[in-house]
Amino acid sequence: MIKMEGGAWLADTIKSLVERGIPVCAHLGLTPQSVNVFGGFKVQGRDDIQAQKMIQDAQILEHLVHNYLS
């Protein structure tokens, strides 16, 4: 299994991996491997816009993985 940190912008990469039978675990929110990108451990999705973006990203990735595993 490959752990990937990020949202919908990873959809093409995740699709490619899943099509080849490689399981993917996508992480949203707290992303420890990306801590330096965000300038430290920070809570993500605190305001309504960020929260909605995280929900949309999660739904896109869930749908993508579900379609290829079914």
C-alpha positions as CSV (number, residue, x, y, z in Angstrom):
1,M,0.0,0.0,0.0
2,I,1.2,3.5,-0.9
3,K,0.3,6.4,1.4
4,M,-0.2,9.6,-0.4
5,E,-0.7,13.0,1.2
6,G,-2.9,15.4,-0.7
7,G,-6.3,15.9,-2.3
8,A,-7.9,15.8,-5.6
9,W,-4.8,17.0,-7.4
10,L,-3.4,13.5,-6.9
11,A,-6.4,11.9,-8.7
12,D,-4.5,11.0,-11.9
13,T,-1.6,9.5,-10.0
14,I,-4.0,7.5,-7.7
15,K,-6.0,6.3,-10.7
16,S,-2.9,5.1,-12.4
17,L,-1.7,3.2,-9.3
18,V,-5.2,1.7,-8.6
19,E,-5.6,0.6,-12.2
20,R,-2.3,-1.4,-11.8
21,G,-3.6,-3.1,-8.6
22,I,-1.6,-1.0,-6.2
23,P,-3.6,-0.1,-3.1
24,V,-3.5,3.6,-2.1
25,C,-4.3,5.3,1.2
26,A,-4.8,9.0,0.7
27,H,-4.4,11.3,3.7
28,L,-6.1,14.6,4.0
29,G,-5.7,17.1,6.9
30,L,-2.8,16.3,9.1
31,T,0.0,15.3,6.7
32,P,3.2,14.6,8.6
33,Q,5.4,14.0,5.5
34,S,4.4,17.5,4.2
35,V,5.0,19.3,7.5
36,N,7.7,21.5,6.1
37,V,5.5,22.6,3.2
38,F,2.9,23.9,5.6
39,G,5.4,25.5,8.0
40,G,4.7,23.0,10.8
41,F,1.9,20.9,12.1
42,K,-1.2,23.0,11.5
43,V,-4.9,22.2,11.7
44,Q,-6.3,22.1,8.2
45,G,-9.9,22.9,7.2
46,R,-10.6,25.4,10.0
47,D,-12.7,27.8,7.9
48,D,-15.8,26.8,5.9
49,I,-14.0,27.2,2.5
50,Q,-11.1,25.0,3.5
51,A,-13.4,22.4,5.2
52,Q,-15.6,22.2,2.0
53,K,-12.5,21.7,-0.1
54,M,-11.3,18.9,2.1
55,I,-14.7,17.2,1.9
56,Q,-14.8,17.6,-1.9
57,D,-11.2,16.2,-2.1
58,A,-12.2,13.2,0.1
59,Q,-15.3,12.5,-2.0
60,I,-13.3,12.6,-5.3
61,L,-10.7,10.2,-4.0
62,E,-13.2,7.9,-2.4
63,H,-15.2,7.7,-5.7
64,L,-12.0,7.2,-7.7
65,V,-10.8,4.3,-5.6
66,H,-14.2,2.7,-5.3
67,N,-14.8,2.7,-9.1
68,Y,-11.5,0.8,-9.7
69,L,-11.8,-1.6,-6.8
70,S,-15.4,-2.6,-7.5
